Amino acid sequence: MANFVLVHGAWHGGWCWQRVTAALQKEGHRVHAVTLTGLGERAHLLSPAITLDTHIDDVLNLIEAEELADVVLAVHSYAGMIGTAVADRMGQRLRHLVYVDAVLPRPGESWSSTQSSATQQQRLAAAQSSRHFSFPPPDPEVFGLKDADREWVQRRQTPHPGNTYQAPLQFDAQRVAAVPRTFVNCTQPALATIAPSRLRARDPLFWNGAWLPKAQYIELQTGHDPMVSEPAALVQILLGCSA
């Protein structure tokens, strides 16, 4: 039996992992799908006080409270920031870190650092005009979702806390690189904001050469929300990382 901790990206909640969670549990594994503060069923907690550190603590505290070890930590999209921080601060508790079409930061970068100035300006303007300093979700069509899947995600997404966006993350890249890692690149369609991370995941010089030695790179021919669009394929990747 393996311990899986699944962390959603922006605008989502633990709900987005339902199909993956059910499949992993059917295989006899222990699964925790975190909902980050201010999102999903915790949307009533949305406030300007939520920061990147709040979300990092959500995951650290779950691992601590549940007394988990040998964790396969899967982080989606924005949560690449969180997974990197957890590996830096609690790497000894992780068996594998899976970046699911996720942000790969350099030390000192924020989530916004790898995004275009136009995207940054748009999101910050939206946050500044909102009641709780948050920015609204996009149409899930940009994630490659259609029909019932698109409608399901569209009605469940919630605004994302804006003060997570420009917060820098300091970490020791060598310490994170000591944890075995997998980057899952979702290619059809490829979400533009993840493009810099895709390049980094195959760059032998990333993290001063520390990234590649313990990392693998896998492509999935699906969109940015594979836990919705290709859950069976994603489950197989996660099971491989638990071996």
Steps between C-alpha positions, in 0.01 A plus 500: 500500500628845406409841639389746232452871562340684208511880478289690249595810305343845481119536510454129571448300820547148628187415299696502171683179598183293552566258213866456592422459870240230436737303276791519746279398791368207298862382479519510880696823543449779750410827327464858625376760250573834666280804453708814545372781720253729324418256218249223429291420806722742694408796278324665794849562646614706200678815616800723425674337798555176303855476370722239339617407850138431600472243224841347574389460863177333386706218351774484763241486777304223327810284469588570862149450641446174311851382594575414139831366372616376157253743345443524127423870473325601175471873440308659214571829323540783757560237769844436353600788727357311797653165412842659463466657844387174660794312348734768635355498853381140538681305231575210732126423507467476122550194283436687175396848387284514186463833321176463302532764227625716783712806567872430544648800681855614550595606856363847567236488226126540544217328317470808283872509408469264203188666358477777245469861611156513335378203706645650817336837440166341420496285814617775731243743358226243557617442857513870579144549380362206698362497851744242637805576283450194281486429129225308321536163331533464123268300280614135542507478124857634522584180691381295204173403669176465307135416550415346840857521632521869412164571663595306814824692549345834403228485763741390776792735447533790744708821504865455597664696787702781342771524764636160395594639160808716552634338818862384451601151606843448650626142500813290469491345152748229598277395788191484277697310236579229755134393470420285193287709262282461195376775271179418312469717189144528369528571130154511338440786535811630673414782743714802416576604858674165565732533197803628699468210745485247217831631371655494846393140559725391210784745557822333628609837642184567701567548872871514409481146369318356803159446337553214254699233689199381704223621271298343220289669235173352374262633236124455511300575188227689680434848634599679819250318726600134448337399828174583322574422135733197532476371857589140415824601330591731787427226754742269322771765521433554871507125568833478320636775724390310811702188414 
